[in-house]
Amino acid sequence: QAAKLLGLDSKLEKSLLIPFREIKVECTIPKDDGTLASYVGFRVQHDNARGPMKGGIRYHHE
């Protein structure tokens, strides 16, 4: 539905349906009150054509 709303062509839509890599992380963290909280994090990488997939790393010119 989202692809149709955005006006994406079928080739791009298909490339987004099957990602290049999926990373799933599960963490259980103790809270201040002594209970445990479980969290799940995901990162989906669709295309590595533009180089390494490092994310939001920024380098200052100095």
PQR file with spaces between the fields and no chain letter, atoms N, CA, C, O and H, PARSE charges and radii, in Angstrom:
ATOM       1  N    GLN     1       0.821   -1.193    0.000 -0.4000 1.5000
ATOM       2  CA   GLN     1       0.000    0.000    0.000 -0.0000 2.0000
ATOM       3  C    GLN     1       0.863    1.254    0.000  0.5500 1.7000
ATOM       4  O    GLN     1       0.574    2.215   -0.713 -0.5500 1.4000
ATOM       5  N    ALA     2       1.921    1.240    0.801 -0.4000 1.5000
ATOM       6  CA   ALA     2       2.780    2.425    0.893 -0.0000 2.0000
ATOM       7  C    ALA     2       3.458    2.712   -0.440  0.5500 1.7000
ATOM       8  O    ALA     2       3.587    3.871   -0.832 -0.5500 1.4000
ATOM       9  H    ALA     2       2.155    0.459    1.380  0.4000 1.0000
ATOM      10  N    ALA     3       3.893    1.659   -1.145 -0.4000 1.5000
ATOM      11  CA   ALA     3       4.553    1.854   -2.439 -0.0000 2.0000
ATOM      12  C    ALA     3       3.612    2.506   -3.438  0.5500 1.7000
ATOM      13  O    ALA     3       4.028    3.359   -4.222 -0.5500 1.4000
ATOM      14  H    ALA     3       3.787    0.717   -0.826  0.4000 1.0000
ATOM      15  N    LYS     4       2.357    2.113   -3.413 -0.4000 1.5000
ATOM      16  CA   LYS     4       1.377    2.721   -4.320 -0.0000 2.0000
ATOM      17  C    LYS     4       1.137    4.178   -3.964  0.5500 1.7000
ATOM      18  O    LYS     4       1.041    5.031   -4.847 -0.5500 1.4000
ATOM      19  H    LYS     4       2.018    1.421   -2.776  0.4000 1.0000
ATOM      20  N    LEU     5       1.039    4.466   -2.661 -0.4000 1.5000
ATOM      21  CA   LEU     5       0.831    5.854   -2.229 -0.0000 2.0000
ATOM      22  C    LEU     5       2.012    6.742   -2.606  0.5500 1.7000
ATOM      23  O    LEU     5       1.832    7.915   -2.931 -0.5500 1.4000
ATOM      24  H    LEU     5       1.117    3.774   -1.944  0.4000 1.0000
ATOM      25  N    LEU     6       3.224    6.180   -2.561 -0.4000 1.5000
ATOM      26  CA   LEU     6       4.423    6.943   -2.910 -0.0000 2.0000
ATOM      27  C    LEU     6       4.690    6.981   -4.408  0.5500 1.7000
ATOM      28  O    LEU     6       5.546    7.736   -4.869 -0.5500 1.4000
ATOM      29  H    LEU     6       3.370    5.226   -2.297  0.4000 1.0000
ATOM      30  N    GLY     7       3.965    6.176   -5.165 -0.4000 1.5000
ATOM      31  CA   GLY     7       4.158    6.150   -6.608 -0.0000 2.0000
ATOM      32  C    GLY     7       5.431    5.444   -7.038  0.5500 1.7000
ATOM      33  O    GLY     7       6.021    5.808   -8.056 -0.5500 1.4000
ATOM      34  H    GLY     7       3.269    5.563   -4.791  0.4000 1.0000
ATOM      35  N    LEU     8       5.870    4.437   -6.281 -0.4000 1.5000
ATOM      36  CA   LEU     8       7.087    3.700   -6.625 -0.0000 2.0000
ATOM      37  C    LEU     8       6.818    2.745   -7.781  0.5500 1.7000
ATOM      38  O    LEU     8       5.733    2.172   -7.877 -0.5500 1.4000
ATOM      39  H    LEU     8       5.391    4.141   -5.455  0.4000 1.0000
ATOM      40  N    ASP     9       7.795    2.575   -8.648 -0.4000 1.5000
ATOM      41  CA   ASP     9       7.626    1.611   -9.732 -0.0000 2.0000
ATOM      42  C    ASP     9       7.793    0.192   -9.184  0.5500 1.7000
ATOM      43  O    ASP     9       8.314    0.001   -8.086 -0.5500 1.4000
ATOM      44  H    ASP     9       8.676    3.041   -8.570  0.4000 1.0000
ATOM      45  N    SER    10       7.350   -0.790   -9.952 -0.4000 1.5000
ATOM      46  CA   SER    10       7.321   -2.169   -9.461 -0.0000 2.0000
ATOM      47  C    SER    10       8.716   -2.725   -9.182  0.5500 1.7000
ATOM      48  O    SER    10       8.879   -3.532   -8.267 -0.5500 1.4000
ATOM      49  H    SER    10       6.927   -0.634  -10.845  0.4000 1.0000
ATOM      50  N    LYS    11       9.727   -2.311   -9.952 -0.4000 1.5000
ATOM      51  CA   LYS    11      11.099   -2.795   -9.727 -0.0000 2.0000
ATOM      52  C    LYS    11      11.620   -2.343   -8.363  0.5500 1.7000
ATOM      53  O    LYS    11      12.206   -3.137   -7.626 -0.5500 1.4000
ATOM      54  H    LYS    11       9.595   -1.655  -10.696  0.4000 1.0000
ATOM      55  N    LEU    12      11.411   -1.080   -8.029 -0.4000 1.5000
ATOM      56  CA   LEU    12      11.849   -0.570   -6.731 -0.0000 2.0000
ATOM      57  C    LEU    12      11.057   -1.211   -5.601  0.5500 1.7000
ATOM      58  O    LEU    12      11.615   -1.536   -4.552 -0.5500 1.4000
ATOM      59  H    LEU    12      10.936   -0.435   -8.628  0.4000 1.0000
ATOM      60  N    GLU    13       9.773   -1.390   -5.811 -0.4000 1.5000
ATOM      61  CA   GLU    13       8.940   -2.025   -4.792 -0.0000 2.0000
ATOM      62  C    GLU    13       9.439   -3.440   -4.492  0.5500 1.7000
ATOM      63  O    GLU    13       9.520   -3.827   -3.326 -0.5500 1.4000
ATOM      64  H    GLU    13       9.320   -1.125   -6.662  0.4000 1.0000
ATOM      65  N    LYS    14       9.769   -4.206   -5.514 -0.4000 1.5000
ATOM      66  CA   LYS    14      10.271   -5.570   -5.314 -0.0000 2.0000
ATOM      67  C    LYS    14      11.620   -5.570   -4.601  0.5500 1.7000
ATOM      68  O    LYS    14      11.882   -6.446   -3.777 -0.5500 1.4000
ATOM      69  H    LYS    14       9.704   -3.891   -6.461  0.4000 1.0000
ATOM      70  N    SER    15      12.477   -4.599   -4.909 -0.4000 1.5000
ATOM      71  CA   SER    15      13.782   -4.548   -4.242 -0.0000 2.0000
ATOM      72  C    SER    15      13.644   -4.220   -2.760  0.5500 1.7000
ATOM      73  O    SER    15      14.487   -4.627   -1.960 -0.5500 1.4000
ATOM      74  H    SER    15      12.264   -3.888   -5.579  0.4000 1.0000
ATOM      75  N    LEU    16      12.603   -3.497   -2.383 -0.4000 1.5000
ATOM      76  CA   LEU    16      12.382   -3.183   -0.974 -0.0000 2.0000
ATOM      77  C    LEU    16      11.726   -4.337   -0.223  0.5500 1.7000
ATOM      78  O    LEU    16      11.859   -4.438    0.997 -0.5500 1.4000
ATOM      79  H    LEU    16      11.918   -3.167   -3.032  0.4000 1.0000
ATOM      80  N    LEU    17      11.021   -5.203   -0.939 -0.4000 1.5000
ATOM      81  CA   LEU    17      10.368   -6.337   -0.286 -0.0000 2.0000
ATOM      82  C    LEU    17      11.364   -7.396    0.170  0.5500 1.7000
ATOM      83  O    LEU    17      11.122   -8.089    1.159 -0.5500 1.4000
ATOM      84  H    LEU    17      10.912   -5.120   -1.930  0.4000 1.0000
ATOM      85  N    ILE    18      12.479   -7.528   -0.542 -0.4000 1.5000
ATOM      86  CA   ILE    18      13.488   -8.529   -0.191 -0.0000 2.0000
ATOM      87  C    ILE    18      14.784   -7.793    0.144  0.5500 1.7000
ATOM      88  O    ILE    18      15.530   -7.422   -0.763 -0.5500 1.4000
ATOM      89  H    ILE    18      12.675   -6.966   -1.345  0.4000 1.0000
ATOM      90  N    PRO    19      15.065   -7.574    1.432 -0.5600 1.5000
ATOM      91  CA   PRO    19      16.252   -6.808    1.810  0.2800 2.0000
ATOM      92  C    PRO    19      17.548   -7.579    1.583  0.5500 1.7000
ATOM      93  O    PRO    19      17.561   -8.809    1.532 -0.5500 1.4000
ATOM      94  N    PHE    20      18.631   -6.826    1.449 -0.4000 1.5000
ATOM      95  CA   PHE    20      19.978   -7.380    1.304 -0.0000 2.0000
ATOM      96  C    PHE    20      20.407   -8.081    2.595  0.5500 1.7000
ATOM      97  O    PHE    20      20.993   -9.163    2.552 -0.5500 1.4000
ATOM      98  H    PHE    20      18.621   -5.827    1.491  0.4000 1.0000
ATOM      99  N    ARG    21      20.116   -7.465    3.734 -0.4000 1.5000
ATOM     100  CA   ARG    21      20.533   -8.003    5.029 -0.0000 2.0000
ATOM     101  C    ARG    21      19.554   -7.537    6.105  0.5500 1.7000
ATOM     102  O    ARG    21      19.076   -6.403    6.077 -0.5500 1.4000
ATOM     103  H    ARG    21      19.641   -6.586    3.769  0.4000 1.0000
ATOM     104  N    GLU    22      19.266   -8.429    7.051 -0.4000 1.5000
ATOM     105  CA   GLU    22      18.455   -8.084    8.216 -0.0000 2.0000
ATOM     106  C    GLU    22      19.260   -8.418    9.463  0.5500 1.7000
ATOM     107  O    GLU    22      19.830   -9.503    9.572 -0.5500 1.4000
ATOM     108  H    GLU    22      19.655   -9.350    7.073  0.4000 1.0000
ATOM     109  N    ILE    23      19.304   -7.489   10.392 -0.4000 1.5000
ATOM     110  CA   ILE    23      20.009   -7.705   11.653 -0.0000 2.0000
ATOM     111  C    ILE    23      18.996   -7.528   12.774  0.5500 1.7000
ATOM     112  O    ILE    23      18.320   -6.503   12.858 -0.5500 1.4000
ATOM     113  H    ILE    23      18.841   -6.607   10.304  0.4000 1.0000
ATOM     114  N    LYS    24      18.897   -8.537   13.635 -0.4000 1.5000
ATOM     115  CA   LYS    24      17.971   -8.488   14.765 -0.0000 2.0000
ATOM     116  C    LYS    24      18.777   -8.642   16.048  0.5500 1.7000
ATOM     117  O    LYS    24      19.605   -9.545   16.163 -0.5500 1.4000
ATOM     118  H    LYS    24      19.446   -9.370   13.567  0.4000 1.0000
ATOM     119  N    VAL    25      18.534   -7.763   17.005 -0.4000 1.5000
ATOM     120  CA   VAL    25      19.241   -7.782   18.279 -0.0000 2.0000
ATOM     121  C    VAL    25      18.208   -7.865   19.394  0.5500 1.7000
ATOM     122  O    VAL    25      17.224   -7.124   19.400 -0.5500 1.4000
ATOM     123  H    VAL    25      17.861   -7.029   16.911  0.4000 1.0000
ATOM     124  N    GLU    26      18.439   -8.769   20.333 -0.4000 1.5000
ATOM     125  CA   GLU    26      17.560   -8.893   21.491 -0.0000 2.0000
ATOM     126  C    GLU    26      18.381   -8.630   22.746  0.5500 1.7000
ATOM     127  O    GLU    26      19.415   -9.262   22.958 -0.5500 1.4000
ATOM     128  H    GLU    26      19.238   -9.371   20.329  0.4000 1.0000
ATOM     129  N    CYS    27      17.924   -7.702   23.575 -0.4000 1.5000
ATOM     130  CA   CYS    27      18.644   -7.336   24.798 -0.0000 2.0000
ATOM     131  C    CYS    27      17.709   -7.430   25.993  0.5500 1.7000
ATOM     132  O    CYS    27      16.567   -6.972   25.939 -0.5500 1.4000
ATOM     133  H    CYS    27      17.083   -7.189   23.402  0.4000 1.0000
ATOM     134  N    THR    28      18.195   -8.022   27.062 -0.4000 1.5000
ATOM     135  CA   THR    28      17.484   -8.017   28.336 -0.0000 2.0000
ATOM     136  C    THR    28      18.306   -7.174   29.294  0.5500 1.7000
ATOM     137  O    THR    28      19.482   -7.447   29.532 -0.5500 1.4000
ATOM     138  H    THR    28      19.122   -8.394   27.107  0.4000 1.0000
ATOM     139  N    ILE    29      17.668   -6.142   29.842 -0.4000 1.5000
ATOM     140  CA   ILE    29      18.377   -5.153   30.649 -0.0000 2.0000
ATOM     141  C    ILE    29      17.729   -5.069   32.029  0.5500 1.7000
ATOM     142  O    ILE    29      16.507   -4.969   32.132 -0.5500 1.4000
ATOM     143  H    ILE    29      16.712   -5.920   29.648  0.4000 1.0000
ATOM     144  N    PRO    30      18.540   -5.109   33.098 -0.5600 1.5000
ATOM     145  CA   PRO    30      17.966   -4.934   34.433  0.2800 2.0000
ATOM     146  C    PRO    30      17.564   -3.478   34.662  0.5500 1.7000
ATOM     147  O    PRO    30      18.322   -2.556   34.360 -0.5500 1.4000
ATOM     148  N    LYS    31      16.369   -3.291   35.197 -0.4000 1.5000
ATOM     149  CA   LYS    31      15.877   -1.944   35.489 -0.0000 2.0000
ATOM     150  C    LYS    31      16.228   -1.562   36.925  0.5500 1.7000
ATOM     151  O    LYS    31      16.673   -2.403   37.707 -0.5500 1.4000
ATOM     152  H    LYS    31      15.754   -4.040   35.443  0.4000 1.0000
ATOM     153  N    ASP    32      16.028   -0.302   37.263 -0.4000 1.5000
ATOM     154  CA   ASP    32      16.365    0.194   38.601 -0.0000 2.0000
ATOM     155  C    ASP    32      15.588   -0.517   39.707  0.5500 1.7000
ATOM     156  O    ASP    32      16.092   -0.664   40.821 -0.5500 1.4000
ATOM     157  H    ASP    32      15.666    0.381   36.628  0.4000 1.0000
ATOM     158  N    ASP    33      14.361   -0.962   39.409 -0.4000 1.5000
ATOM     159  CA   ASP    33      13.549   -1.622   40.438 -0.0000 2.0000
ATOM     160  C    ASP    33      13.844   -3.118   40.561  0.5500 1.7000
ATOM     161  O    ASP    33      13.172   -3.817   41.319 -0.5500 1.4000
ATOM     162  H    ASP    33      13.952   -0.843   38.504  0.4000 1.0000
ATOM     163  N    GLY    34      14.840   -3.617   39.826 -0.4000 1.5000
ATOM     164  CA   GLY    34      15.239   -5.013   39.917 -0.0000 2.0000
ATOM     165  C    GLY    34      14.588   -5.930   38.897  0.5500 1.7000
ATOM     166  O    GLY    34      15.021   -7.071   38.738 -0.5500 1.4000
ATOM     167  H    GLY    34      15.386   -3.050   39.210  0.4000 1.0000
ATOM     168  N    THR    35      13.570   -5.467   38.211 -0.4000 1.5000
ATOM     169  CA   THR    35      12.940   -6.291   37.181 -0.0000 2.0000
ATOM     170  C    THR    35      13.762   -6.244   35.898  0.5500 1.7000
ATOM     171  O    THR    35      14.645   -5.402   35.733 -0.5500 1.4000
ATOM     172  H    THR    35      13.218   -4.540   38.341  0.4000 1.0000
ATOM     173  N    LEU    36      13.454   -7.154   35.010 -0.4000 1.5000
ATOM     174  CA   LEU    36      14.146   -7.206   33.728 -0.0000 2.0000
ATOM     175  C    LEU    36      13.227   -6.709   32.620  0.5500 1.7000
ATOM     176  O    LEU    36      12.031   -7.000   32.617 -0.5500 1.4000
ATOM     177  H    LEU    36      12.737   -7.838   35.143  0.4000 1.0000
ATOM     178  N    ALA    37      13.787   -5.965   31.691 -0.4000 1.5000
ATOM     179  CA   ALA    37      13.045   -5.482   30.528 -0.0000 2.0000
ATOM     180  C    ALA    37      13.721   -6.024   29.277  0.5500 1.7000
ATOM     181  O    ALA    37      14.940   -5.934   29.134 -0.5500 1.4000
ATOM     182  H    ALA    37      14.759   -5.729   31.694  0.4000 1.0000
ATOM     183  N    SER    38      12.931   -6.584   28.377 -0.4000 1.5000
ATOM     184  CA   SER    38      13.462   -7.128   27.130 -0.0000 2.0000
ATOM     185  C    SER    38      13.123   -6.199   25.978  0.5500 1.7000
ATOM     186  O    SER    38      11.997   -5.714   25.868 -0.5500 1.4000
ATOM     187  H    SER    38      11.940   -6.657   28.492  0.4000 1.0000
ATOM     188  N    TYR    39      14.100   -5.957   25.128 -0.4000 1.5000
ATOM     189  CA   TYR    39      13.932   -5.080   23.972 -0.0000 2.0000
ATOM     190  C    TYR    39      14.451   -5.790   22.728  0.5500 1.7000
ATOM     191  O    TYR    39      15.410   -6.559   22.785 -0.5500 1.4000
ATOM     192  H    TYR    39      15.015   -6.351   25.218  0.4000 1.0000
ATOM     193  N    VAL    40      13.802   -5.517   21.614 -0.4000 1.5000
ATOM     194  CA   VAL    40      14.212   -6.072   20.327 -0.0000 2.0000
ATOM     195  C    VAL    40      14.493   -4.911   19.389  0.5500 1.7000
ATOM     196  O    VAL    40      13.687   -3.987   19.278 -0.5500 1.4000
ATOM     197  H    VAL    40      13.023   -4.892   21.567  0.4000 1.0000
ATOM     198  N    GLY    41      15.637   -4.957   18.713 -0.4000 1.5000
ATOM     199  CA   GLY    41      15.991   -3.926   17.744 -0.0000 2.0000
ATOM     200  C    GLY    41      16.244   -4.553   16.382  0.5500 1.7000
ATOM     201  O    GLY    41      16.738   -5.676   16.287 -0.5500 1.4000
ATOM     202  H    GLY    41      16.291   -5.708   18.803  0.4000 1.0000
ATOM     203  N    PHE    42      15.901   -3.818   15.332 -0.4000 1.5000
ATOM     204  CA   PHE    42      16.069   -4.304   13.966 -0.0000 2.0000
ATOM     205  C    PHE    42      16.822   -3.279   13.138  0.5500 1.7000
ATOM     206  O    PHE    42      16.686   -2.073   13.343 -0.5500 1.4000
ATOM     207  H    PHE    42      15.500   -2.905   15.410  0.4000 1.0000
ATOM     208  N    ARG    43      17.612   -3.772   12.206 -0.4000 1.5000
ATOM     209  CA   ARG    43      18.212   -2.925   11.174 -0.0000 2.0000
ATOM     210  C    ARG    43      18.083   -3.685    9.864  0.5500 1.7000
ATOM     211  O    ARG    43      18.505   -4.836    9.753 -0.5500 1.4000
ATOM     212  H    ARG    43      17.723   -4.752   12.039  0.4000 1.0000
ATOM     213  N    VAL    44      17.503   -3.034    8.887 -0.4000 1.5000
ATOM     214  CA   VAL    44      17.308   -3.652    7.579 -0.0000 2.0000
ATOM     215  C    VAL    44      18.101   -2.858    6.560  0.5500 1.7000
ATOM     216  O    VAL    44      17.953   -1.640    6.459 -0.5500 1.4000
ATOM     217  H    VAL    44      17.161   -2.099    8.976  0.4000 1.0000
ATOM     218  N    GLN    45      18.947   -3.550    5.803 -0.4000 1.5000
ATOM     219  CA   GLN    45      19.762   -2.914    4.769 -0.0000 2.0000
ATOM     220  C    GLN    45      19.275   -3.427    3.419  0.5500 1.7000
ATOM     221  O    GLN    45      19.257   -4.632    3.169 -0.5500 1.4000
ATOM     222  H    GLN    45      19.067   -4.539    5.886  0.4000 1.0000
ATOM     223  N    HIS    46      18.880   -2.495    2.554 -0.4000 1.5000
ATOM     224  CA   HIS    46      18.263   -2.874    1.292 -0.0000 2.0000
ATOM     225  C    HIS    46      19.238   -2.962    0.133  0.5500 1.7000
ATOM     226  O    HIS    46      19.050   -3.795   -0.754 -0.5500 1.4000
ATOM     227  H    HIS    46      18.894   -1.517    2.758  0.4000 1.0000
ATOM     228  N    ASP    47      20.283   -2.128    0.106 -0.4000 1.5000
ATOM     229  CA   ASP    47      21.141   -2.065   -1.072 -0.0000 2.0000
ATOM     230  C    ASP    47      22.511   -1.537   -0.663  0.5500 1.7000
ATOM     231  O    ASP    47      22.607   -0.507    0.004 -0.5500 1.4000
ATOM     232  H    ASP    47      20.436   -1.451    0.826  0.4000 1.0000
ATOM     233  N    ASN    48      23.563   -2.232   -1.058 -0.4000 1.5000
ATOM     234  CA   ASN    48      24.913   -1.769   -0.728 -0.0000 2.0000
ATOM     235  C    ASN    48      25.628   -1.199   -1.952  0.5500 1.7000
ATOM     236  O    ASN    48      26.857   -1.127   -1.964 -0.5500 1.4000
ATOM     237  H    ASN    48      23.485   -3.068   -1.601  0.4000 1.0000
ATOM     238  N    ALA    49      24.889   -0.796   -2.969 -0.4000 1.5000
ATOM     239  CA   ALA    49      25.489   -0.310   -4.214 -0.0000 2.0000
ATOM     240  C    ALA    49      26.275    0.984   -4.025  0.5500 1.7000
ATOM     241  O    ALA    49      27.201    1.257   -4.790 -0.5500 1.4000
ATOM     242  H    ALA    49      23.890   -0.854   -2.959  0.4000 1.0000
ATOM     243  N    ARG    50      25.923    1.781   -3.024 -0.4000 1.5000
ATOM     244  CA   ARG    50      26.604    3.062   -2.816 -0.0000 2.0000
ATOM     245  C    ARG    50      27.744    2.958   -1.814  0.5500 1.7000
ATOM     246  O    ARG    50      28.228    3.980   -1.329 -0.5500 1.4000
ATOM     247  H    ARG    50      25.171    1.559   -2.403  0.4000 1.0000
ATOM     248  N    GLY    51      28.177    1.758   -1.497 -0.4000 1.5000
ATOM     249  CA   GLY    51      29.307    1.591   -0.596 -0.0000 2.0000
ATOM     250  C    GLY    51      28.909    0.942    0.711  0.5500 1.7000
ATOM     251  O    GLY    51      27.782    0.470    0.857 -0.5500 1.4000
ATOM     252  H    GLY    51      27.784    0.927   -1.891  0.4000 1.0000
ATOM     253  N    PRO    52      29.835    0.915    1.669 -0.5600 1.5000
ATOM     254  CA   PRO    52      29.574    0.277    2.959  0.2800 2.0000
ATOM     255  C    PRO    52      28.381    0.902    3.661  0.5500 1.7000
ATOM     256  O    PRO    52      28.122    2.100    3.548 -0.5500 1.4000
ATOM     257  N    MET    53      27.669    0.062    4.385 -0.4000 1.5000
ATOM     258  CA   MET    53      26.458    0.515    5.079 -0.0000 2.0000
ATOM     259  C    MET    53      26.793    0.801    6.531  0.5500 1.7000
ATOM     260  O    MET    53      26.595   -0.053    7.395 -0.5500 1.4000
ATOM     261  H    MET    53      27.879   -0.912    4.477  0.4000 1.0000
ATOM     262  N    LYS    54      27.291    1.979    6.804 -0.4000 1.5000
ATOM     263  CA   LYS    54      27.687    2.316    8.160 -0.0000 2.0000
ATOM     264  C    LYS    54      26.612    3.082    8.907  0.5500 1.7000
ATOM     265  O    LYS    54      26.650    3.127   10.137 -0.5500 1.4000
ATOM     266  H    LYS    54      27.451    2.673    6.102  0.4000 1.0000
ATOM     267  N    GLY    55      25.667    3.677    8.226 -0.4000 1.5000
ATOM     268  CA   GLY    55      24.625    4.407    8.935 -0.0000 2.0000
ATOM     269  C    GLY    55      24.992    5.847    9.157  0.5500 1.7000
ATOM     270  O    GLY    55      25.546    6.500    8.272 -0.5500 1.4000
ATOM     271  H    GLY    55      25.636    3.640    7.227  0.4000 1.0000
ATOM     272  N    GLY    56      24.684    6.354   10.350 -0.4000 1.5000
ATOM     273  CA   GLY    56      24.795    7.775   10.628 -0.0000 2.0000
ATOM     274  C    GLY    56      26.146    8.251   11.120  0.5500 1.7000
ATOM     275  O    GLY    56      26.206    9.221   11.875 -0.5500 1.4000
ATOM     276  H    GLY    56      24.235    5.824   11.069  0.4000 1.0000
ATOM     277  N    ILE    57      27.220    7.615   10.728 -0.4000 1.5000
ATOM     278  CA   ILE    57      28.547    8.056   11.161 -0.0000 2.0000
ATOM     279  C    ILE    57      28.950    9.288   10.357  0.5500 1.7000
ATOM     280  O    ILE    57      28.878    9.292    9.129 -0.5500 1.4000
ATOM     281  H    ILE    57      27.171    6.826   10.115  0.4000 1.0000
ATOM     282  N    ARG    58      29.371   10.322   11.057 -0.4000 1.5000
ATOM     283  CA   ARG    58      29.799   11.556   10.394 -0.0000 2.0000
ATOM     284  C    ARG    58      31.242   11.848   10.781  0.5500 1.7000
ATOM     285  O    ARG    58      31.638   11.639   11.928 -0.5500 1.4000
ATOM     286  H    ARG    58      29.430   10.319   12.055  0.4000 1.0000
ATOM     287  N    TYR    59      32.018   12.325    9.832 -0.4000 1.5000
ATOM     288  CA   TYR    59      33.416   12.670   10.086 -0.0000 2.0000
ATOM     289  C    TYR    59      33.592   14.169    9.901  0.5500 1.7000
ATOM     290  O    TYR    59      33.159   14.737    8.898 -0.5500 1.4000
ATOM     291  H    TYR    59      31.697   12.494    8.901  0.4000 1.0000
ATOM     292  N    HIS    60      34.228   14.802   10.873 -0.4000 1.5000
ATOM     293  CA   HIS    60      34.508   16.231   10.787 -0.0000 2.0000
ATOM     294  C    HIS    60      35.780   16.437    9.980  0.5500 1.7000
ATOM     295  O    HIS    60      36.677   15.594   10.016 -0.5500 1.4000
ATOM     296  H    HIS    60      34.580   14.340   11.688  0.4000 1.0000
ATOM     297  N    HIS    61      35.870   17.534    9.259 -0.4000 1.5000
ATOM     298  CA   HIS    61      37.020   17.779    8.389 -0.0000 2.0000
ATOM     299  C    HIS    61      38.309   18.062    9.155  0.5500 1.7000
ATOM     300  O    HIS    61      39.386   18.006    8.560 -0.5500 1.4000
ATOM     301  H    HIS    61      35.141   18.218    9.229  0.4000 1.0000
ATOM     302  N    GLU    62      38.240   18.360   10.442 -0.4000 1.5000
ATOM     303  CA   GLU    62      39.454   18.651   11.225 -0.0000 2.0000
ATOM     304  C    GLU    62      39.970   17.409   11.917  0.5500 1.7000
ATOM     305  O    GLU    62      40.981   17.468   12.617 -0.5500 1.4000
ATOM     306  H    GLU    62      37.365   18.406   10.925  0.4000 1.0000
